[in-house]
Amino acid sequence: MEFFSFLENNLNICLNEQQTEAVQAYDKRLLLEACPGSGKTTTLVTRIAYQILCRNVNPSGMLTLTFSRASAKDMERRFKALFAGYISQRIHFSTIHSFCYRFLFFCQKKGALSVPNLIEKQYSHGKTRILRSLYFETNQEYPGEDVTDQLANEISFVKNKLIQPEALKSDIENFSLIFRLYEKQKQEKHLIDFDDMLFMAYDVLRNNRQLYLEYGLFPHVHVDEVQDTSLLQHRIIELLSQDGNLFMVGDTDQSIYGFRGAEPEYIVNIRDIYPDARVLRLETNYRSSGKIVQMADQFIRQNQYRHEKNMITINAEGETPVAYFLKDMETQLQKVLQLINAEPLWKNTAVLFRNNLSGLPVAWELIQRGIPFYIREDYASFFRHFVVSDIYAFCNFATDPSDMDSFQRIYYKMGASISKNDIGKVQEILKPSSISGKRQPNLNILTTLLQINHHRRHIAENLVRVRRGLNRIARSIPMKALETMENDLQYGNYLKRNVGFIHVFYTLKHFARNVKNLEEFKTLLRTLKEGIEQNCRKENTNAVQLLTLHGSKGLEFDSVILMDLIDGQFPDEKSIDELDAGNRKAYEEEVRLFYVGVTRARKKVYLLSPQRFEGRKIKQSRFVQQFFSQRQVKQEEEEIGNFYCSGNSYPL
């Protein structure tokens, strides 16, 4: 049969010239650079079918690897939907982790090695429990959930980068020591994590090639989303394809997982690894309108570490993307709601944001208005966050100065120089009397500490400051209470250790604005939590999509609203600092993340930048100006809700 006529007549697939070339190409090493919306998955599954039907390649000798389990299942589903009636043999679609897992157990059956138990399968939350315990053992305090997650991510990063822990500039105290204790404990308990599983497979492939030959050599290896692959995974792919053909599909402009160890530089410098590699391109975007494609293509060209592409589209020019510079965060929120209400079909509308917490105020407003939404991110950790618990502790201690449990949560977070020794003395006083067996009733902890430290002027002055602040909290509405915690009690200084802590605190301040007391505040958070839990199950309904930019990868919508476009948040402060120091790597990933966001849109793009935050003037994201280049700026006056604000709208 004439394959391409068959595609067109039987399957309604009409490939363009670049797609056809990618399907037919038979070079030993091929990299297909595919721009957003270019039909890369259709091209890849069609290429697999072409090799089987037209080149007589044995399906059992083909291995297709991709980034996630969902992607692997989706690709297998699409292949079967198109070609199951013509190709009956099973094709191997897999994640790299799944492949390595099966390969290692094959090696174990052969008696070549003993595979330790996977922590994640052996124990519920086993890795988290081990890391929390080791952190406490090393630093004498338990980490919050976010610190534990950061620790796990950084350990994974080190392993995927094939570097030593000392090479990572970590914010976590004693990171290298915790890393080595973690490795030691796993070895003693005969455990591995998912990253160890990759490294074990890499070690076997490197040192015992015969086992791979016995397992079943794959002469044809395909790799999808190759830009998201780590150095360790690349090394595995090199060994798998050593004696055969390698076809890689990806886009250097969409590499956004550097924090997981992804190596976009690897495919930029592909010919350093594979000198005979040929680079093909898919440059036609079938998703987005002409204006979105033109502006996104110009925007991404500022990056240096990329393969050049000329993204085009056959779609009409469409509507002009618009940027709004809004008075403050509240005005931005009202604008988001206005744009959502203007859309004819909510499920085709997405609100995207750089940081997870930006979605919470939007979710709350939608809950109050009964507008259905779907939220993919896991927000459970926010409601369990130590900052939330700290705020409750401040309020509880302010109304009950004998509450030792609450005080122990916060005493070292107020810049008051209160020592553990002082706490021990107070606890001794609190102990039940050996004669009566009763505790001293209503003991005022701060008064007791003042008595203990009356001769130490600096500490005494701090304790007086703390007592005054707590008295204000006891009399204040939640918003004023939070301001007192942040400033008078110097809790804000404690939170500055980590920008994520500050984001949590300011998110809580947002919710505290319109409540009268602590119970109302708790009720609001409880209602928000329940609303999110209900709406996270509405993926396939007519619901607004609330997504982080990372979570939006691979998706598309008619309308995309990008919010919180603030310099220092997006691009983030660290990437700006590194750019100023001459290092473009982190900044270019931020550029790619913005590019991914705007190219999710089929028809409309709205960019929202608030001009004030917490009463302070803030700087709009430089990405907005770059996206609109030097085009004319038009002033507009717009009505939002029941008040007016000045906004700037950028038309093409």
MIVEX-199729 format. One record per residue (C-alpha): chain; x, y, z. Coordinates in steps of 0.1 Angstrom, whole numbers, m for minus. Example, Ala and Ser with C-alpha at 12.3 -4.5 7.8 and 13.67 -1.06 7.14 Angstrom:
BEGIN
A / 123 / m45 / 78
A / 137 / m11 / 71
This chain:
BEGIN
A / 0 / 0 / 0
A / 10 / 36 / m5
A / 13 / 46 / 32
A / 6 / 83 / 30
A / m25 / 78 / 8
A / m36 / 52 / 33
A / m32 / 77 / 61
A / m53 / 103 / 43
A / m80 / 80 / 29
A / m85 / 56 / 59
A / m74 / 76 / 89
A / m80 / 112 / 78
A / m43 / 121 / 86
A / m28 / 146 / 63
A / 9 / 151 / 72
A / 27 / 183 / 62
A / 61 / 182 / 45
A / 81 / 183 / 78
A / 60 / 157 / 94
A / 63 / 134 / 64
A / 101 / 138 / 65
A / 102 / 129 / 102
A / 81 / 98 / 96
A / 103 / 85 / 67
A / 138 / 95 / 80
A / 160 / 65 / 86
A / 192 / 81 / 101
A / 208 / 63 / 130
A / 204 / 93 / 153
A / 175 / 117 / 149
A / 163 / 147 / 169
A / 129 / 161 / 161
A / 125 / 196 / 174
A / 87 / 202 / 176
A / 72 / 235 / 184
A / 39 / 237 / 205
A / 8 / 224 / 187
A / 28 / 209 / 159
A / 13 / 174 / 160
A / 44 / 157 / 174
A / 25 / 128 / 190
A / 7 / 120 / 158
A / 40 / 122 / 140
A / 57 / 99 / 164
A / 30 / 72 / 165
A / 27 / 74 / 127
A / 65 / 69 / 124
A / 63 / 38 / 145
A / 35 / 24 / 122
A / 55 / 34 / 91
A / 86 / 15 / 103
A / 65 / m16 / 110
A / 44 / m16 / 78
A / 68 / m1 / 53
A / 103 / m10 / 66
A / 93 / m44 / 81
A / 107 / m35 / 116
A / 98 / m61 / 142
A / 75 / m45 / 167
A / 90 / m64 / 196
A / 123 / m46 / 189
A / 108 / m12 / 193
A / 109 / 7 / 226
A / 92 / 41 / 231
A / 100 / 60 / 263
A / 83 / 91 / 276
A / 84 / 114 / 306
A / 53 / 104 / 326
A / 30 / 74 / 330
A / 1 / 95 / 317
A / 20 / 104 / 286
A / 30 / 67 / 280
A / m6 / 56 / 283
A / m19 / 84 / 261
A / 6 / 76 / 234
A / m3 / 39 / 235
A / m40 / 48 / 234
A / m35 / 70 / 204
A / m14 / 44 / 186
A / m41 / 17 / 191
A / m69 / 41 / 181
A / m52 / 47 / 148
A / m34 / 14 / 139
A / m48 / m14 / 161
A / m67 / m27 / 130
A / m35 / m30 / 110
A / m8 / m39 / 136
A / m17 / m66 / 161
A / 16 / m70 / 179
A / 22 / m52 / 211
A / 44 / m21 / 211
A / 64 / m12 / 242
A / 54 / 22 / 255
A / 69 / 30 / 289
A / 84 / 55 / 312
A / 121 / 52 / 318
A / 114 / 43 / 355
A / 91 / 15 / 345
A / 115 / 1 / 320
A / 144 / 1 / 345
A / 121 / m15 / 371
A / 113 / m44 / 348
A / 149 / m48 / 336
A / 163 / m50 / 371
A / 138 / m77 / 381
A / 148 / m96 / 350
A / 184 / m93 / 362
A / 174 / m106 / 396
A / 157 / m136 / 382
A / 190 / m143 / 363
A / 208 / m142 / 397
A / 229 / m113 / 386
A / 219 / m90 / 415
A / 195 / m86 / 443
A / 170 / m57 / 439
A / 164 / m39 / 473
A / 128 / m30 / 482
A / 115 / 3 / 469
A / 109 / 26 / 499
A / 77 / 39 / 483
A / 63 / 3 / 481
A / 77 / m10 / 514
A / 63 / 18 / 536
A / 35 / 44 / 533
A / 52 / 78 / 530
A / 84 / 59 / 539
A / 108 / 83 / 522
A / 92 / 113 / 539
A / 94 / 97 / 573
A / 131 / 88 / 569
A / 140 / 123 / 557
A / 121 / 140 / 585
A / 138 / 117 / 611
A / 173 / 124 / 596
A / 167 / 161 / 594
A / 157 / 161 / 631
A / 187 / 140 / 640
A / 210 / 164 / 622
A / 194 / 198 / 630
A / 175 / 192 / 662
A / 142 / 204 / 648
A / 116 / 188 / 627
A / 112 / 202 / 591
A / 79 / 215 / 578
A / 63 / 197 / 549
A / 77 / 221 / 524
A / 113 / 217 / 537
A / 109 / 179 / 536
A / 96 / 182 / 500
A / 126 / 204 / 491
A / 150 / 180 / 507
A / 135 / 151 / 487
A / 136 / 171 / 455
A / 172 / 182 / 460
A / 184 / 146 / 468
A / 167 / 135 / 435
A / 183 / 165 / 417
A / 218 / 155 / 428
A / 213 / 119 / 417
A / 198 / 128 / 383
A / 226 / 153 / 377
A / 253 / 127 / 386
A / 270 / 151 / 410
A / 281 / 150 / 446
A / 258 / 165 / 472
A / 285 / 191 / 481
A / 282 / 205 / 446
A / 247 / 217 / 452
A / 242 / 251 / 468
A / 213 / 241 / 491
A / 194 / 263 / 515
A / 188 / 233 / 537
A / 211 / 232 / 567
A / 236 / 203 / 566
A / 222 / 190 / 533
A / 253 / 170 / 524
A / 253 / 152 / 558
A / 216 / 144 / 556
A / 221 / 131 / 520
A / 249 / 107 / 532
A / 229 / 95 / 562
A / 200 / 88 / 539
A / 221 / 67 / 516
A / 236 / 49 / 546
A / 202 / 41 / 561
A / 188 / 28 / 528
A / 218 / 5 / 524
A / 215 / m8 / 560
A / 177 / m15 / 555
A / 181 / m29 / 519
A / 160 / m1 / 504
A / 162 / 20 / 473
A / 142 / 50 / 460
A / 131 / 56 / 424
A / 163 / 75 / 415
A / 184 / 46 / 429
A / 165 / 23 / 406
A / 176 / 43 / 376
A / 212 / 43 / 388
A / 212 / 6 / 394
A / 199 / 0 / 358
A / 225 / 24 / 345
A / 252 / 5 / 363
A / 241 / m29 / 349
A / 238 / m15 / 314
A / 272 / 0 / 316
A / 290 / m30 / 332
A / 271 / m61 / 321
A / 260 / m56 / 285
A / 252 / m93 / 282
A / 222 / m90 / 305
A / 206 / m64 / 283
A / 212 / m86 / 252
A / 195 / m115 / 271
A / 166 / m92 / 282
A / 159 / m84 / 246
A / 178 / m58 / 227
A / 157 / m29 / 212
A / 172 / m19 / 179
A / 147 / 10 / 176
A / 144 / 34 / 206
A / 121 / 64 / 206
A / 121 / 90 / 233
A / 94 / 116 / 237
A / 97 / 149 / 256
A / 134 / 144 / 255
A / 139 / 180 / 268
A / 126 / 169 / 302
A / 151 / 141 / 305
A / 179 / 142 / 332
A / 216 / 135 / 326
A / 212 / 101 / 343
A / 183 / 92 / 321
A / 202 / 104 / 290
A / 231 / 81 / 300
A / 206 / 52 / 302
A / 192 / 61 / 267
A / 227 / 62 / 253
A / 233 / 26 / 265
A / 199 / 13 / 253
A / 204 / 27 / 218
A / 242 / 20 / 216
A / 237 / m8 / 189
A / 206 / 5 / 172
A / 186 / 36 / 161
A / 176 / 65 / 183
A / 147 / 89 / 175
A / 142 / 117 / 200
A / 113 / 141 / 200
A / 113 / 173 / 221
A / 115 / 211 / 221
A / 144 / 230 / 238
A / 120 / 259 / 241
A / 97 / 239 / 263
A / 122 / 226 / 288
A / 108 / 237 / 322
A / 119 / 210 / 346
A / 154 / 221 / 355
A / 146 / 218 / 392
A / 141 / 180 / 386
A / 175 / 178 / 368
A / 163 / 181 / 332
A / 192 / 189 / 308
A / 181 / 210 / 278
A / 217 / 217 / 271
A / 221 / 180 / 263
A / 199 / 182 / 232
A / 212 / 217 / 222
A / 247 / 201 / 221
A / 234 / 168 / 206
A / 262 / 165 / 181
A / 288 / 165 / 210
A / 272 / 132 / 221
A / 261 / 118 / 187
A / 283 / 134 / 160
A / 262 / 118 / 133
A / 229 / 131 / 147
A / 205 / 149 / 123
A / 181 / 176 / 136
A / 147 / 179 / 120
A / 120 / 204 / 128
A / 82 / 207 / 131
A / 76 / 244 / 129
A / 38 / 247 / 121
A / 17 / 254 / 151
A / m18 / 241 / 144
A / m31 / 253 / 178
A / m27 / 290 / 182
A / m39 / 320 / 162
A / m15 / 339 / 140
A / m9 / 368 / 164
A / m2 / 345 / 194
A / 23 / 325 / 173
A / 40 / 356 / 159
A / 45 / 371 / 194
A / 55 / 339 / 211
A / 80 / 331 / 184
A / 96 / 366 / 187
A / 96 / 363 / 225
A / 115 / 330 / 228
A / 142 / 342 / 204
A / 158 / 361 / 233
A / 171 / 327 / 246
A / 206 / 316 / 235
A / 206 / 280 / 245
A / 182 / 266 / 219
A / 178 / 252 / 185
A / 166 / 279 / 161
A / 131 / 274 / 148
A / 107 / 296 / 128
A / 73 / 289 / 143
A / 44 / 296 / 118
A / 7 / 288 / 116
A / m19 / 283 / 90
A / m46 / 297 / 114
A / m61 / 331 / 111
A / m45 / 361 / 128
A / m72 / 361 / 155
A / m77 / 384 / 185
A / m49 / 406 / 198
A / m33 / 394 / 231
A / m39 / 420 / 258
A / m20 / 430 / 289
A / m36 / 448 / 319
A / m16 / 468 / 344
A / m40 / 468 / 374
A / m40 / 489 / 405
A / m34 / 462 / 431
A / m39 / 425 / 438
A / m76 / 428 / 446
A / m82 / 447 / 413
A / m63 / 419 / 395
A / m86 / 393 / 411
A / m117 / 412 / 400
A / m103 / 414 / 365
A / m97 / 376 / 365
A / m134 / 371 / 374
A / m145 / 395 / 348
A / m126 / 377 / 321
A / m139 / 343 / 332
A / m175 / 356 / 332
A / m170 / 369 / 296
A / m161 / 334 / 283
A / m189 / 313 / 267
A / m175 / 280 / 278
A / m157 / 278 / 311
A / m139 / 245 / 304
A / m120 / 262 / 276
A / m107 / 289 / 299
A / m75 / 285 / 320
A / m61 / 307 / 347
A / m23 / 301 / 349
A / 2 / 313 / 375
A / 38 / 308 / 384
A / 34 / 299 / 420
A / 9 / 274 / 434
A / m5 / 297 / 460
A / m17 / 323 / 435
A / m46 / 300 / 427
A / m61 / 300 / 462
A / m76 / 335 / 461
A / m91 / 328 / 427
A / m105 / 295 / 439
A / m121 / 312 / 469
A / m138 / 338 / 447
A / m151 / 311 / 424
A / m164 / 291 / 454
A / m183 / 321 / 467
A / m199 / 327 / 433
A / m208 / 291 / 426
A / m186 / 290 / 395
A / m173 / 254 / 390
A / m135 / 250 / 386
A / m110 / 222 / 382
A / m78 / 224 / 401
A / m50 / 199 / 395
A / m25 / 210 / 422
A / m25 / 194 / 456
A / m33 / 222 / 481
A / m36 / 199 / 511
A / m1 / 209 / 523
A / m11 / 246 / 525
A / m37 / 239 / 551
A / m12 / 218 / 571
A / 16 / 243 / 567
A / 35 / 253 / 598
A / 28 / 290 / 591
A / m10 / 283 / 595
A / m3 / 264 / 627
A / 20 / 293 / 639
A / m8 / 319 / 634
A / m32 / 298 / 654
A / m6 / 294 / 681
A / 0 / 332 / 682
A / m37 / 338 / 686
A / m42 / 311 / 712
A / m13 / 323 / 733
A / m25 / 359 / 730
A / m58 / 349 / 747
A / m43 / 323 / 770
A / m8 / 333 / 783
A / m5 / 300 / 801
A / m7 / 279 / 769
A / 27 / 263 / 768
A / 20 / 241 / 737
A / 13 / 272 / 716
A / 42 / 291 / 731
A / 67 / 264 / 723
A / 57 / 266 / 686
A / 65 / 304 / 684
A / 89 / 314 / 712
A / 120 / 312 / 690
A / 103 / 329 / 660
A / 99 / 364 / 676
A / 135 / 376 / 679
A / 132 / 377 / 717
A / 164 / 357 / 725
A / 144 / 332 / 746
A / 165 / 302 / 752
A / 156 / 265 / 756
A / 171 / 267 / 790
A / 145 / 295 / 799
A / 117 / 273 / 786
A / 130 / 244 / 807
A / 128 / 266 / 838
A / 93 / 276 / 831
A / 83 / 240 / 825
A / 98 / 231 / 859
A / 76 / 258 / 875
A / 46 / 244 / 856
A / 51 / 209 / 870
A / 25 / 197 / 894
A / 34 / 202 / 931
A / 49 / 172 / 947
A / 27 / 179 / 977
A / m6 / 188 / 962
A / m2 / 171 / 928
A / m17 / 202 / 911
A / m2 / 226 / 886
A / m1 / 263 / 893
A / m33 / 277 / 878
A / m32 / 303 / 850
A / 6 / 308 / 851
A / 15 / 337 / 829
A / 45 / 323 / 809
A / 58 / 357 / 798
A / 56 / 371 / 833
A / 75 / 341 / 846
A / 102 / 346 / 819
A / 105 / 383 / 829
A / 111 / 372 / 865
A / 137 / 347 / 854
A / 155 / 373 / 831
A / 149 / 405 / 851
A / 187 / 411 / 853
A / 192 / 407 / 815
A / 180 / 440 / 801
A / 180 / 431 / 764
A / 159 / 400 / 769
A / 136 / 418 / 794
A / 130 / 445 / 768
A / 122 / 419 / 741
A / 98 / 402 / 764
A / 80 / 434 / 771
A / 78 / 440 / 733
A / 64 / 405 / 728
A / 38 / 410 / 756
A / 26 / 443 / 741
A / 23 / 427 / 707
A / 3 / 397 / 720
A / m20 / 421 / 739
A / m27 / 439 / 706
A / m34 / 405 / 689
A / m59 / 396 / 716
A / m78 / 428 / 709
A / m75 / 429 / 670
A / m93 / 416 / 640
A / m73 / 389 / 621
A / m59 / 413 / 596
A / m44 / 436 / 622
A / m33 / 406 / 643
A / m13 / 393 / 613
A / 3 / 427 / 608
A / 13 / 427 / 645
A / 28 / 392 / 642
A / 47 / 402 / 611
A / 61 / 435 / 623
A / 59 / 440 / 661
A / 66 / 404 / 670
A / 92 / 401 / 642
A / 77 / 369 / 628
A / 82 / 384 / 593
A / 120 / 383 / 599
A / 117 / 346 / 607
A / 97 / 339 / 575
A / 123 / 357 / 553
A / 145 / 326 / 556
A / 124 / 311 / 528
A / 104 / 330 / 501
A / 79 / 301 / 502
A / 71 / 309 / 538
A / 64 / 345 / 530
A / 40 / 335 / 501
A / 20 / 314 / 526
A / 18 / 342 / 551
A / 7 / 368 / 525
A / m19 / 344 / 512
A / m33 / 341 / 547
A / m33 / 378 / 550
A / m54 / 380 / 518
A / m80 / 357 / 534
A / m79 / 376 / 567
A / m90 / 410 / 552
A / m128 / 405 / 555
A / m132 / 384 / 586
A / m140 / 397 / 621
A / m124 / 371 / 644
A / m103 / 340 / 645
A / m132 / 316 / 643
A / m144 / 332 / 611
A / m109 / 329 / 598
A / m107 / 292 / 606
A / m142 / 287 / 590
A / m131 / 305 / 558
A / m100 / 282 / 555
A / m121 / 251 / 562
A / m147 / 261 / 536
A / m119 / 268 / 511
A / m103 / 234 / 517
A / m136 / 216 / 513
A / m144 / 236 / 481
A / m110 / 227 / 466
A / m115 / 190 / 475
A / m149 / 190 / 457
A / m137 / 209 / 426
A / m106 / 188 / 421
A / m129 / 161 / 407
A / m145 / 183 / 380
A / m119 / 177 / 353
A / m144 / 166 / 326
A / m172 / 191 / 335
A / m177 / 227 / 323
A / m153 / 241 / 348
A / m127 / 269 / 348
A / m92 / 254 / 348
A / m68 / 267 / 376
A / m33 / 256 / 368
A / 3 / 263 / 376
A / 23 / 270 / 344
A / 42 / 237 / 350
A / 9 / 219 / 354
A / m4 / 234 / 321
A / 23 / 217 / 300
A / 7 / 196 / 272
A / m27 / 212 / 276
A / m46 / 237 / 254
A / m75 / 261 / 259
A / m94 / 287 / 239
A / m85 / 315 / 264
A / m55 / 317 / 288
A / m53 / 342 / 316
A / m17 / 347 / 331
A / m18 / 364 / 364
A / 7 / 377 / 390
A / 31 / 389 / 363
A / 55 / 406 / 388
A / 93 / 409 / 384
A / 109 / 389 / 412
A / 80 / 364 / 411
A / 80 / 357 / 374
A / 108 / 357 / 364
A / 118 / 348 / 400
A / 143 / 367 / 420
A / 170 / 341 / 419
A / 170 / 339 / 381
A / 172 / 377 / 378
A / 201 / 378 / 403
A / 220 / 351 / 383
A / 213 / 369 / 351
A / 228 / 401 / 365
A / 258 / 381 / 375
A / 262 / 368 / 339
A / 246 / 333 / 343
A / 216 / 330 / 319
A / 206 / 294 / 327
A / 179 / 299 / 353
A / 165 / 330 / 336
A / 162 / 312 / 302
A / 141 / 285 / 320
A / 118 / 312 / 332
A / 115 / 326 / 297
A / 106 / 291 / 285
A / 80 / 288 / 312
A / 63 / 320 / 300
A / 65 / 307 / 264
A / 48 / 275 / 275
A / 20 / 295 / 292
A / 11 / 317 / 262
A / 13 / 288 / 237
A / m14 / 269 / 256
A / m39 / 294 / 241
A / m58 / 287 / 209
A / m75 / 321 / 206
A / m70 / 346 / 234
A / m42 / 356 / 258
A / m46 / 380 / 287
A / m16 / 391 / 308
A / m23 / 406 / 342
A / 2 / 427 / 362
A / m8 / 443 / 396
A / 11 / 475 / 403
A / 9 / 474 / 442
A / 12 / 446 / 467
A / 6 / 451 / 505
A / 5 / 489 / 498
A / 39 / 488 / 482
A / 46 / 496 / 445
A / 59 / 466 / 426
A / 74 / 462 / 392
A / 56 / 445 / 364
A / 72 / 414 / 349
A / 97 / 423 / 322
A / 82 / 394 / 302
A / 51 / 416 / 295
A / 71 / 443 / 278
A / 92 / 417 / 260
A / 61 / 398 / 247
A / 46 / 430 / 233
A / 80 / 443 / 221
A / 79 / 480 / 211
A / 42 / 481 / 201
A / 19 / 510 / 208
A / 6 / 514 / 243
A / m30 / 524 / 246
A / m45 / 538 / 279
A / m80 / 526 / 288
A / m104 / 533 / 317
A / m123 / 503 / 327
A / m150 / 496 / 352
A / m145 / 467 / 375
A / m172 / 458 / 399
A / m184 / 489 / 416
A / m153 / 510 / 413
A / m130 / 524 / 386
A / m93 / 518 / 381
A / m68 / 529 / 356
A / m54 / 501 / 335
A / m30 / 499 / 305
A / m39 / 476 / 276
A / m14 / 466 / 251
A / m28 / 458 / 216
A / m8 / 442 / 188
